[in-house]
Every structure is written in C-alpha cells, then in structure tokens.
Amino acid sequence: MIEIQNEFIVCFDVDETLVLWPENHGFASHTQPSEGSIAIRDPYDGSTNHLVPYKKHIDLLKKYKGRGMCVVVWSAGGVLWAKSVVNTLGLADYVDLVMTKPSKLVDDLSLSKIFPKPIYIK
C-alpha cells in the first residue's frame, strides 16, 4: 500500500493539461514535429508523439510542489504514458506519484462537493 502523508494533494492530468495534442489546437499532426513541440515516446507501442508542453500548467505544477504540496500526475492513457510524459518534461523531481487516471470514484459526496472548482488556465 502506498501512503501519502501530505494533507495537500494536487492532481494533474497529462493529455490536454500538461501536453497538448496539436490536432486539437489547429496545428499539424502529432506524428510530425511542429513549432514548440517535443518528442515523447509512447511506451505502449513505441511510437513517437510530437506534443506541445502546456507551460502554464507545468509552471503551476512546479509552484504547487514549491509550496509543499504532494503532486500526483495521472492519465487515462495509462501509468507508463504518464511517466513517459513526466520524464520527458523533466518533472520527475516535482512529482510524488504517477498513476492511471481513476475510472471510478466511490464517495458519499458528489464530485462538485469534492472538487468544487477545477483549475484550468487557458
């Protein structure tokens, strides 16, 4: 069992939060380098994706870690994908836990009570 002894936990998603897929933002395909993109290897199939780091959220992640928070990074793409992105972005020293994005949440409170104000900086 993993035990996190920090009462202040912040979670960051990977896709469209830490990295942007070019097709979703009017740029070229992720299979070809584009302005501002970096190459990230997909550990599941060995392909290379050219994605754009989302600096505002990366900076926010670093600020939260600097304020003593426990930083969790997750992805529906799987733990290995999340880890590959974290390592490629040079964030390993800022991240406490990498995991697959939860697919279900069982709680006595609704999501709007647990997470009343999601943060997304445009």
Backbone as JSON Lines, residues from 0, in Angstrom:
{"i":0,"aa":"M","n":[0.84,-1.17,0.0],"ca":[0.0,0.0,0.0],"c":[0.89,1.24,0.0]}
{"i":1,"aa":"I","n":[0.55,2.21,-0.85],"ca":[1.26,3.48,-0.88],"c":[0.56,4.42,0.09]}
{"i":2,"aa":"E","n":[1.34,5.08,0.91],"ca":[0.78,6.0,1.89],"c":[1.34,7.4,1.63]}
{"i":3,"aa":"I","n":[0.44,8.35,1.43],"ca":[0.84,9.75,1.24],"c":[0.48,10.49,2.52]}
{"i":4,"aa":"Q","n":[1.48,11.04,3.16],"ca":[1.25,11.71,4.45],"c":[1.23,13.23,4.3]}
{"i":5,"aa":"N","n":[0.71,13.71,3.22],"ca":[0.6,15.14,2.99],"c":[-0.87,15.45,2.81]}
{"i":6,"aa":"E","n":[-1.38,16.37,3.61],"ca":[-2.81,16.7,3.55],"c":[-3.15,17.56,2.33]}
{"i":7,"aa":"F","n":[-2.15,18.05,1.63],"ca":[-2.36,18.93,0.5],"c":[-1.92,18.22,-0.78]}
{"i":8,"aa":"I","n":[-2.89,17.65,-1.48],"ca":[-2.62,16.88,-2.68],"c":[-3.26,17.58,-3.87]}
{"i":9,"aa":"V","n":[-2.47,17.75,-4.92],"ca":[-2.98,18.34,-6.16],"c":[-2.73,17.34,-7.28]}
{"i":10,"aa":"C","n":[-3.73,17.15,-8.14],"ca":[-3.63,16.17,-9.22],"c":[-3.65,16.87,-10.57]}
{"i":11,"aa":"F","n":[-2.76,16.43,-11.45],"ca":[-2.68,16.96,-12.8],"c":[-2.9,15.83,-13.79]}
{"i":12,"aa":"D","n":[-3.76,16.07,-14.76],"ca":[-3.94,15.15,-15.87],"c":[-2.79,15.37,-16.84]}
{"i":13,"aa":"V","n":[-2.56,14.46,-17.76],"ca":[-1.48,14.58,-18.73],"c":[-1.99,15.23,-20.02]}
{"i":14,"aa":"D","n":[-2.83,14.52,-20.76],"ca":[-3.25,14.97,-22.09],"c":[-4.2,16.15,-22.01]}
{"i":15,"aa":"E","n":[-3.87,17.19,-22.76],"ca":[-4.6,18.45,-22.82],"c":[-4.52,19.24,-21.52]}
{"i":16,"aa":"T","n":[-3.61,18.84,-20.62],"ca":[-3.34,19.58,-19.39],"c":[-1.85,19.88,-19.28]}
{"i":17,"aa":"L","n":[-1.01,18.86,-19.29],"ca":[0.44,19.08,-19.28],"c":[1.01,19.13,-20.69]}
{"i":18,"aa":"V","n":[0.41,18.38,-21.6],"ca":[0.81,18.42,-23.01],"c":[-0.44,18.54,-23.88]}
{"i":19,"aa":"L","n":[-0.28,19.27,-24.98],"ca":[-1.38,19.49,-25.9],"c":[-1.16,18.68,-27.18]}
{"i":20,"aa":"W","n":[-2.21,18.04,-27.65],"ca":[-2.16,17.31,-28.91],"c":[-2.42,18.31,-30.02]}
{"i":21,"aa":"P","n":[-1.5,18.46,-30.96],"ca":[-1.6,19.5,-31.98],"c":[-2.93,19.51,-32.75]}
{"i":22,"aa":"E","n":[-3.45,18.34,-33.08],"ca":[-4.7,18.27,-33.85],"c":[-5.86,18.98,-33.14]}
{"i":23,"aa":"N","n":[-5.83,19.0,-31.82],"ca":[-6.9,19.64,-31.05],"c":[-6.77,21.15,-30.99]}
{"i":24,"aa":"H","n":[-5.67,21.69,-31.55],"ca":[-5.41,23.12,-31.43],"c":[-5.06,23.76,-32.76]}
{"i":25,"aa":"G","n":[-5.46,23.11,-33.84],"ca":[-5.29,23.68,-35.16],"c":[-3.88,23.61,-35.73]}
{"i":26,"aa":"F","n":[-3.05,22.72,-35.19],"ca":[-1.7,22.56,-35.7],"c":[-1.6,21.28,-36.51]}
{"i":27,"aa":"A","n":[-0.4,21.0,-36.97],"ca":[-0.16,19.77,-37.74],"c":[-0.4,18.53,-36.89]}
{"i":28,"aa":"S","n":[-0.21,17.41,-37.46],"ca":[-0.41,16.13,-36.79],"c":[0.65,15.88,-35.72]}
{"i":29,"aa":"H","n":[0.29,15.08,-34.74],"ca":[1.23,14.7,-33.67],"c":[2.34,13.78,-34.17]}
{"i":30,"aa":"T","n":[2.2,13.27,-35.39],"ca":[3.23,12.38,-35.91],"c":[4.42,13.13,-36.51]}
{"i":31,"aa":"Q","n":[4.28,14.42,-36.7],"ca":[5.35,15.24,-37.27],"c":[5.69,16.38,-36.31]}
{"i":32,"aa":"P","n":[6.98,16.74,-36.21],"ca":[7.35,17.88,-35.36],"c":[6.67,19.17,-35.84]}
{"i":33,"aa":"S","n":[6.29,20.0,-34.89],"ca":[5.73,21.31,-35.22],"c":[6.34,22.32,-34.26]}
{"i":34,"aa":"E","n":[6.11,23.58,-34.51],"ca":[6.69,24.63,-33.69],"c":[6.3,24.45,-32.22]}
{"i":35,"aa":"G","n":[7.3,24.39,-31.36],"ca":[7.07,24.27,-29.93],"c":[6.82,22.86,-29.43]}
{"i":36,"aa":"S","n":[6.8,21.89,-30.35],"ca":[6.52,20.52,-29.91],"c":[7.79,19.83,-29.44]}
{"i":37,"aa":"I","n":[7.58,18.8,-28.63],"ca":[8.68,17.95,-28.18],"c":[8.29,16.5,-28.49]}
{"i":38,"aa":"A","n":[9.29,15.66,-28.67],"ca":[9.05,14.25,-28.97],"c":[8.88,13.47,-27.67]}
{"i":39,"aa":"I","n":[7.77,12.75,-27.57],"ca":[7.51,11.91,-26.4],"c":[7.23,10.49,-26.91]}
{"i":40,"aa":"R","n":[7.99,9.56,-26.4],"ca":[7.84,8.16,-26.82],"c":[6.68,7.52,-26.06]}
{"i":41,"aa":"D","n":[5.82,6.85,-26.8],"ca":[4.72,6.1,-26.2],"c":[5.26,4.74,-25.79]}
{"i":42,"aa":"P","n":[5.33,4.46,-24.48],"ca":[5.92,3.2,-24.02],"c":[5.08,1.98,-24.35]}
{"i":43,"aa":"Y","n":[3.84,2.17,-24.76],"ca":[2.98,1.03,-25.06],"c":[3.17,0.5,-26.47]}
{"i":44,"aa":"D","n":[3.42,1.41,-27.43],"ca":[3.58,0.93,-28.8],"c":[4.89,1.39,-29.44]}
{"i":45,"aa":"G","n":[5.7,2.15,-28.72],"ca":[6.99,2.58,-29.23],"c":[6.95,3.75,-30.19]}
{"i":46,"aa":"S","n":[5.76,4.26,-30.48],"ca":[5.66,5.38,-31.42],"c":[6.13,6.67,-30.75]}
{"i":47,"aa":"T","n":[6.43,7.66,-31.58],"ca":[6.84,8.96,-31.07],"c":[5.73,9.96,-31.37]}
{"i":48,"aa":"N","n":[5.33,10.69,-30.35],"ca":[4.31,11.73,-30.49],"c":[4.97,13.09,-30.3]}
{"i":49,"aa":"H","n":[4.66,14.01,-31.16],"ca":[5.2,15.37,-31.08],"c":[4.11,16.26,-30.48]}
{"i":50,"aa":"L","n":[4.25,16.52,-29.18],"ca":[3.23,17.25,-28.43],"c":[3.8,18.57,-27.92]}
{"i":51,"aa":"V","n":[2.91,19.49,-27.61],"ca":[3.31,20.81,-27.16],"c":[3.16,20.89,-25.64]}
{"i":52,"aa":"P","n":[4.23,21.15,-24.92],"ca":[4.13,21.31,-23.46],"c":[3.23,22.51,-23.15]}
{"i":53,"aa":"Y","n":[2.33,22.33,-22.19],"ca":[1.45,23.44,-21.79],"c":[2.09,24.14,-20.59]}
{"i":54,"aa":"K","n":[2.86,25.16,-20.91],"ca":[3.72,25.82,-19.94],"c":[2.97,26.36,-18.72]}
{"i":55,"aa":"K","n":[1.78,26.9,-18.91],"ca":[1.03,27.46,-17.78],"c":[0.74,26.41,-16.72]}
{"i":56,"aa":"H","n":[0.35,25.23,-17.15],"ca":[0.06,24.17,-16.18],"c":[1.33,23.55,-15.62]}
{"i":57,"aa":"I","n":[2.38,23.47,-16.44],"ca":[3.67,22.97,-15.96],"c":[4.21,23.9,-14.88]}
{"i":58,"aa":"D","n":[4.12,25.2,-15.12],"ca":[4.56,26.18,-14.11],"c":[3.73,26.08,-12.84]}
{"i":59,"aa":"L","n":[2.42,25.86,-12.99],"ca":[1.54,25.72,-11.83],"c":[1.92,24.48,-11.02]}
{"i":60,"aa":"L","n":[2.21,23.38,-11.7],"ca":[2.64,22.15,-11.03],"c":[3.9,22.44,-10.2]}
{"i":61,"aa":"K","n":[4.87,23.13,-10.77],"ca":[6.1,23.44,-10.06],"c":[5.84,24.36,-8.87]}
{"i":62,"aa":"K","n":[4.93,25.3,-9.02],"ca":[4.6,26.22,-7.91],"c":[3.96,25.46,-6.76]}
{"i":63,"aa":"Y","n":[3.03,24.56,-7.08],"ca":[2.38,23.78,-6.02],"c":[3.41,22.93,-5.28]}
{"i":64,"aa":"K","n":[4.32,22.31,-6.02],"ca":[5.36,21.5,-5.36],"c":[6.23,22.39,-4.49]}
{"i":65,"aa":"G","n":[6.57,23.57,-4.98],"ca":[7.38,24.5,-4.22],"c":[6.7,24.98,-2.94]}
{"i":66,"aa":"R","n":[5.38,24.92,-2.92],"ca":[4.61,25.29,-1.72],"c":[4.38,24.11,-0.8]}
{"i":67,"aa":"G","n":[5.03,22.99,-1.1],"ca":[4.97,21.84,-0.21],"c":[3.86,20.86,-0.48]}
{"i":68,"aa":"M","n":[3.14,21.0,-1.58],"ca":[2.04,20.09,-1.87],"c":[2.56,18.77,-2.45]}
{"i":69,"aa":"C","n":[1.79,17.73,-2.27],"ca":[2.02,16.44,-2.9],"c":[1.43,16.53,-4.31]}
{"i":70,"aa":"V","n":[2.25,16.25,-5.31],"ca":[1.8,16.36,-6.7],"c":[1.61,14.96,-7.29]}
{"i":71,"aa":"V","n":[0.4,14.74,-7.79],"ca":[0.04,13.48,-8.44],"c":[-0.21,13.78,-9.92]}
{"i":72,"aa":"V","n":[0.35,12.97,-10.8],"ca":[0.08,13.08,-12.23],"c":[-0.57,11.78,-12.66]}
{"i":73,"aa":"W","n":[-1.67,11.93,-13.41],"ca":[-2.37,10.73,-13.87],"c":[-2.77,10.88,-15.33]}
{"i":74,"aa":"S","n":[-3.08,9.75,-15.94],"ca":[-3.53,9.77,-17.33],"c":[-4.42,8.58,-17.61]}
{"i":75,"aa":"A","n":[-5.49,8.83,-18.36],"ca":[-6.33,7.74,-18.83],"c":[-5.55,6.88,-19.83]}
{"i":76,"aa":"G","n":[-4.45,7.44,-20.36],"ca":[-3.59,6.7,-21.28],"c":[-2.71,5.68,-20.58]}
{"i":77,"aa":"G","n":[-2.77,5.63,-19.27],"ca":[-2.02,4.63,-18.5],"c":[-0.85,5.22,-17.75]}
{"i":78,"aa":"V","n":[-0.43,4.49,-16.74],"ca":[0.66,4.95,-15.88],"c":[1.97,5.08,-16.64]}
{"i":79,"aa":"L","n":[2.24,4.19,-17.58],"ca":[3.5,4.28,-18.33],"c":[3.53,5.51,-19.23]}
{"i":80,"aa":"W","n":[2.38,5.86,-19.81],"ca":[2.29,7.08,-20.62],"c":[2.5,8.3,-19.72]}
{"i":81,"aa":"A","n":[1.85,8.34,-18.58],"ca":[2.02,9.47,-17.66],"c":[3.48,9.61,-17.24]}
{"i":82,"aa":"K","n":[4.11,8.49,-16.94],"ca":[5.52,8.51,-16.52],"c":[6.42,8.99,-17.65]}
{"i":83,"aa":"S","n":[6.15,8.56,-18.87],"ca":[6.95,8.99,-20.02],"c":[6.85,10.5,-20.21]}
{"i":84,"aa":"V","n":[5.65,11.05,-20.08],"ca":[5.46,12.5,-20.23],"c":[6.17,13.25,-19.11]}
{"i":85,"aa":"V","n":[6.0,12.79,-17.88],"ca":[6.65,13.44,-16.73],"c":[8.17,13.46,-16.93]}
{"i":86,"aa":"N","n":[8.74,12.33,-17.31],"ca":[10.19,12.26,-17.51],"c":[10.65,13.13,-18.67]}
{"i":87,"aa":"T","n":[9.92,13.11,-19.78],"ca":[10.31,13.9,-20.94],"c":[10.23,15.4,-20.64]}
{"i":88,"aa":"L","n":[9.24,15.8,-19.85],"ca":[9.1,17.22,-19.49],"c":[10.09,17.64,-18.39]}
{"i":89,"aa":"G","n":[10.83,16.68,-17.83],"ca":[11.78,16.99,-16.77],"c":[11.11,17.32,-15.45]}
{"i":90,"aa":"L","n":[9.99,16.68,-15.19],"ca":[9.21,16.97,-13.98],"c":[9.35,15.93,-12.88]}
{"i":91,"aa":"A","n":[10.2,14.94,-13.06],"ca":[10.29,13.84,-12.09],"c":[10.57,14.33,-10.67]}
{"i":92,"aa":"D","n":[11.37,15.39,-10.52],"ca":[11.69,15.89,-9.18],"c":[10.53,16.65,-8.54]}
{"i":93,"aa":"Y","n":[9.49,16.96,-9.32],"ca":[8.34,17.72,-8.82],"c":[7.13,16.83,-8.56]}
{"i":94,"aa":"V","n":[7.18,15.6,-9.02],"ca":[6.01,14.71,-8.97],"c":[6.23,13.62,-7.93]}
{"i":95,"aa":"D","n":[5.26,13.46,-7.04],"ca":[5.35,12.46,-5.98],"c":[4.78,11.11,-6.38]}
{"i":96,"aa":"L","n":[3.76,11.13,-7.23],"ca":[3.07,9.89,-7.6],"c":[2.58,10.01,-9.03]}
{"i":97,"aa":"V","n":[2.8,8.94,-9.82],"ca":[2.29,8.84,-11.18],"c":[1.38,7.63,-11.2]}
{"i":98,"aa":"M","n":[0.2,7.8,-11.82],"ca":[-0.77,6.7,-11.83],"c":[-1.71,6.8,-13.02]}
{"i":99,"aa":"T","n":[-2.43,5.72,-13.25],"ca":[-3.51,5.75,-14.23],"c":[-4.64,6.59,-13.65]}
{"i":100,"aa":"K","n":[-5.3,7.35,-14.51],"ca":[-6.42,8.18,-14.06],"c":[-7.52,7.27,-13.5]}
{"i":101,"aa":"P","n":[-8.05,7.64,-12.36],"ca":[-9.14,6.82,-11.8],"c":[-10.31,6.73,-12.77]}
{"i":102,"aa":"S","n":[-10.88,5.55,-12.9],"ca":[-12.02,5.36,-13.79],"c":[-13.35,5.42,-13.04]}
{"i":103,"aa":"K","n":[-13.27,5.28,-11.73],"ca":[-14.48,5.34,-10.92],"c":[-14.13,5.99,-9.58]}
{"i":104,"aa":"L","n":[-15.11,6.62,-8.99],"ca":[-14.93,7.23,-7.68],"c":[-16.13,6.85,-6.82]}
{"i":105,"aa":"V","n":[-15.88,6.24,-5.7],"ca":[-16.93,5.86,-4.78],"c":[-16.78,6.73,-3.54]}
{"i":106,"aa":"D","n":[-17.78,7.56,-3.26],"ca":[-17.69,8.51,-2.17],"c":[-19.1,8.89,-1.75]}
{"i":107,"aa":"D","n":[-19.24,9.39,-0.54],"ca":[-20.55,9.84,-0.09],"c":[-20.87,11.24,-0.6]}
{"i":108,"aa":"L","n":[-19.88,11.92,-1.21],"ca":[-20.07,13.27,-1.73],"c":[-20.03,13.27,-3.25]}
{"i":109,"aa":"S","n":[-20.77,14.2,-3.85],"ca":[-20.72,14.34,-5.31],"c":[-19.39,14.97,-5.71]}
{"i":110,"aa":"L","n":[-19.02,14.81,-6.98],"ca":[-17.77,15.39,-7.46],"c":[-17.73,16.9,-7.27]}
{"i":111,"aa":"S","n":[-18.88,17.55,-7.42],"ca":[-18.9,19.01,-7.25],"c":[-18.63,19.42,-5.81]}
{"i":112,"aa":"K","n":[-18.88,18.54,-4.87],"ca":[-18.55,18.82,-3.47],"c":[-17.09,18.53,-3.17]}
{"i":113,"aa":"I","n":[-16.55,17.46,-3.78],"ca":[-15.16,17.1,-3.56],"c":[-14.23,18.08,-4.28]}
{"i":114,"aa":"F","n":[-14.58,18.39,-5.53],"ca":[-13.78,19.29,-6.35],"c":[-14.66,20.46,-6.78]}
{"i":115,"aa":"P","n":[-14.89,21.41,-5.88],"ca":[-15.84,22.48,-6.2],"c":[-15.38,23.41,-7.32]}
{"i":116,"aa":"K","n":[-14.07,23.55,-7.52],"ca":[-13.58,24.49,-8.52],"c":[-12.36,23.92,-9.23]}
{"i":117,"aa":"P","n":[-12.57,23.23,-10.36],"ca":[-11.43,22.73,-11.11],"c":[-10.6,23.9,-11.65]}
{"i":118,"aa":"I","n":[-9.31,23.69,-11.8],"ca":[-8.42,24.74,-12.3],"c":[-7.98,24.35,-13.7]}
{"i":119,"aa":"Y","n":[-8.21,25.24,-14.65],"ca":[-7.67,25.08,-15.99],"c":[-7.35,26.47,-16.5]}
{"i":120,"aa":"I","n":[-6.08,26.72,-16.76],"ca":[-5.64,28.03,-17.21],"c":[-5.56,28.03,-18.72]}
{"i":121,"aa":"K","n":[-6.35,28.89,-19.36],"ca":[-6.34,28.98,-20.83],"c":[-5.35,30.01,-21.28]}
